[in-house]
């Protein structure tokens, strides 16, 4: 009988760990007027290091391509 109780407790713990992220998301979603992550910009207009780096790389590649076309 103790094996069944141990298995039941283990299953409860595994289920709680598996569904904890879902419970946390529901908790955050209901916390601030349906905004789970607070106030964020809807269009992604905020400055980002990754976006700035990507824009610099793209500009550099375009500059090199234009330089190669002009010299050919």
Secondary structure, 3 states (H helix, E strand, C coil): CHHHHHHHHHHHHHHHHHHHHHHHHHHHHCCCCCCCCCCCCCCCCCCCHHHHHHHHHHHHHHHHHHHHHHHC
